Amino acid sequence: MTSKALVVSGLALAAFAGLGGWLATQPDGAATLSGGLKTLGLGPEAAIAEAVPAAKDKKPPLRSVRVVRPEAAAGTSTLTLAGRTAPKEQALVSSRASGVVAERKVDIGDHVKEGDVLVVIEAPEIEQELLRARASVDQMKARLELARATLDRAESLVGKGHVSEQTVDERRATKMGADADLAAALAEVKRLEEVKSFQTIRAPFEGIVVARQVERGDKVSADSSQQGGYLLRIADLADLRIEIDVPQSYSLQVVPGVEAKVSFAEIPDQALKARVARSSGLVDQTSSTMRAELLMPNPGNRIPAGLSGQVTLEVGTADGTVTIPTNTLITREGRQMVATVDEQDRVRLKPVTVARDLGERVVIPTGLTVNDRVIVSPNALLRAGDQVEILTPTAKAGDGKK
């Protein structure tokens, strides 16, 4: 090859090498570059050598994400919780006297009024002790009368010199001792009368006998540690308490006076009215819930205590509460979070607490505002601080815009 031909070939190769860098970045550029090299009689290695510098200078593409704005929650929300009925008032009736059950006048399911006799206990030794105590009172009264008469006589004679002052003082002391002995005897009689009254067990309030652990002839003891712990269990079922555990996020909204509806699977298509009566005021650290109680009328004792149901309350929504799609939630390091995009289009991870699951959306009480940009279905490879490109929601398919 002549020197002129060599110069022409060199110039052509240099021009094509410059063009090769541009073609490598274009669609089908590699095929065009390969065809040109073949025309010049060169292999693909030359194209690679020329295209490598351009590939090194090119930055990796940004990860594209879709974002949504949180929506402000409605002014009120419906809160549905599991609840269990309990008697408005109940008592475990025990014995305060030891003896043998002579009569049991009631049984399970019986309706009793306050003061009705439930059980009669027989204790003959108490009767004997009471008789002896009353006899002791009569003795103390006789001694007191004698001491009083002796004192009166001594006081009338002391002025005449027939009785010394010391004798009068001794008789006065004897009279005071007799007074004290009589008071002690009367107190013992009162104590035994109280013990005897314990032999008749009465209903503390109006209610239903819901449990029985005694039969006629059983021996009972005044010791509270006796087996079984009680004889009868009385419950007031005219009104029922409904116990619920309120999530921490709603603990400030569920207050006394809030109305609720209660439904039971056993009586479908019928909701009963109830009202929040009290709350514990303490959020349990283990369950993050607060115990509250509702009162529900129970005419005719229709609903039994211990029945489980669903309690629905209309509660106000706290300021700042928002809702977001369920597919925006992620779990990192055992905590629920959302990935947001800041003003510099960088990823920021925010921990959140889900107050309620609405199905397609969840309620977030704190941590997000309506101005945040939350990433939808975030990629598991996203990390805090990553630069991202936000896809424009209004872009049409095929327009080549993002």
Secondary structure, 3 states (H helix, E strand, C coil): CCHHHHHHHHHHHHHHHHHHHHHCCCCCHHHHHHHHHHHHCCCHHHHHHHHHHHHHHCCCCCEEECEECCEECCCEEEEEEEEEEEEEEEEEECCCCCEEEEEECCCCCCEECCCCEEEEEECHHHHHHHHHHHHHHHHHHHHHHHHHHHHHHHHHHHCCCCCCHHHHHHHHHHHHHHHHHHHHHHHHHHHHHHHHHCCEEECCCCEEEEEECCCCCCEECCCCCCCCCCCEEEEEEEEEEEEEEEEHHHCCCCCCCCEEEEEECCEEEEEEEEEEEEEEEEECCCCCEEEEEEEEECHHHCCCCCCEEEEEEEEECCCCCEEEEHHHEEEECCEEEEEEECCCCEEEEEECCCCEECCCEEEECCCCCCCCCEECCCCCCCCCCCEEEECCCCCCCCCCCC
